[in-house]
């Protein structure tokens, strides 16, 4: 059974017995698109199939997304923002700047193992638009400020080399993930994490004004 508008439908157990908001419905449509990508490819995603699987009318899907490309772009941006928040929470619980870097690389490796296929498929389908790149730059800037601020408070930083060093260390995350994809095993992830942390420790010691508290 389908529906007009955002009323609950018989085929959607998540909404049975309760009216969902427009934002909740939009998320449900994105969830279904993600499921289709994970089990197939972006080619498996169509406005019609998303509507059918969610038990809603096609006009309702078009109410939220103008076309398939917009749907996939919205999915990519949502998942990227969710991952950023997850990693930020893990990093925020760290007790030192070195532990922040460890939390970041460990969380990034875990996320790549769990959701790497989804991100890679969406990126190949156009997940590198100008808007996506702009959003990533904003997230990267927030991450840099968090790490640089903590490093300055904890270690002091050489004014000339410190900020560049923090930026370079953060930039090494993508090469670490690329190395893991060549051998996607738990053992490889552990080795890469320790290798990355060896670089972090040596680099921070080089630009620190005062030694870390022990």
N, C-alpha and C positions, 0 to 999 in steps of 0.2 A: 504494500500500500504506500502511495506517495502522498505528499502534502503540498499545500501552497503556503508560502511564508515560512516562519520559523516555528510552527507548532510541532509537537512531538509526533513521531511516526511509529507504526507498529513494528517496522523492521529495524528500528534503532533502539536496542535495549539500553543504551547509555542515556537516552532521553525519555524513556517510557515513563508516563505518569507525571511528567514535569515539563513545563515550557522552558526552552533554553533561550539564552540571549543570542543576539546576532554575533557577538564575539565568540561565544561558545560554539555556535554552529560553524563559524569560520574555522576554528581550531579543529573541529571534527572532520571537516572537509580536507584540511591539511594533513591530519593524521591518516586519513584514508589514502591520500596521494603518497605519503611516505611509505605506507604499507605496500602499495603497488610498486614503488621504486625498489624497495628492499627485496621483494619477491620476484621482480622481473627487471625492468629497466624504465627509463623515462618514456620510452616508446609505448610502454604499457599504460601510461597515464593518459586518459582522455576525460573531457568534461562529462561525457555521457557515462563512462564507466564509474567515475567517482560518484556521480549522482545515483547510479544503480546500486552500487555497493553500500552507500549511506542510506538508501531508501528514501531519497528525496527527489524532487523534480529537477530537471535540467535548468529551468529558469532560476531556481534558487541558487544553483552553483554559479550561474552567470551574474547573479545579483552580487556575489562576493568577489568574483574574479572575471575580468573581461574576456580572458582566453586562457588556453593551456599554458602558454609561456608565462603569463602573469601568475598563474597558480604555482608553477614550479619555482619561479623567482621568489615568491612569497614564502614558499616552503624552505628554500635555501636560507633566506634571511632569518626566518624564525629559528631554524636549527642552529645556525651560527651564533645567534644571540643567546640561545639557551646554553650552548656549550661555553660561551664566554662567561656567563653567570655561574655555571657549575665550577669552572676552573677558578674564577675569582673567589668563590666561597672557600674552596680548598686552599688557595694561596693565602687568603685572609686569616686562616687558622694557624698558619705557620708561626713558629716562635722566633725566627731570625730570617735575615734576608737570604742566607744560603738555603734554609728550609723552604723559603718561598720558591726559589728556583727548582728545588727538588719536587715540590708539590706540582709545579707547573709542568715539568717534563714528564713526571709520572702520570698526571692526569691526561696530558695530551696523548701519551702512548696508549693509555687505556681507552680513551675516546676513539682513537684511530682503529684500535682493534674491534671496538663495539659498533662504531658507526662510520667507519672509513668508507665502506662501499656506498652508503647513502650520500656522503659528501662528494665523493669522487664522481658519482653518476650525475648528481645535480650540477656540479661544476662543469662537467663536460657538456651539459645541456644548456649552458649559458649562464652559469652561476658566477660569472666574472664581469657582470655589467658595470657601468659607471656607478650606479647606485650602490651595488654590492661592494665595490672597491672603496667608495667613500665611507660606507659604514665600517668596513674593516679598518680603515685608517683611524677612525674615531676610537674603535676598540683598542687598537694598538697604542694609541696615544694615552688612553686611560691606564693601560697596563704599564707602559713606560713610567708614567708619573708615580704609580703605586710602588714600583720596584725602586726607582731612583730616590723617591722620598724616604723609603725605609732604609736604603743603603746610606744615605746622607745622615739620617738620625742615628744609625747604629755604628757606622764605621767612619763617617766623614768620607769625603771623596775628593780626590785630586780634581780641581776645578777644570783642568784642561782635558784630562783623560777619562775621568769618572763617567760622565753622561754617555760618551761614545762607547765605553766598555759595557755599560748596562744595555745599551741598544744592540750591540753586537751579540751579547749573550742571549738576549731574547730572540734575535734573528737566527740563532743556531737551532731553534726548536724545529723549524721546517726541515732542515737537512737531517736532523735526528730521525724524524718521522719517515723521511725518504729512505734512510738506511734500514729502518725497521721493515718497511714494505718489501725489501729485497729478501728478507728472511723473517717472516712474521710469526715469531715464536716468543714464548715467555722468557726463555733464556737470552734471546737476542735483546729483548726489551730491557732486561736487567743489566746486561752489559752496556748498552747504549746509555742508560740512565747514569751508571757509575762513570762512564767516560765523560759524559756531559758535566757531571758534578765535579770531576777532577779539573776540567777547564774552568768552571765557575769559581772554585776555591782558589786556584792559582791566579786568576784574573782579578778577583776582588782583593786578594792580598797585595797585588801589584799596585792598585790604585787607592787603597785605603790609607787614610791619614792616621787612624788609630786602630789597634788590633781589636778583633771582635771579643766581646765579653765571654768568658768561659765559666 
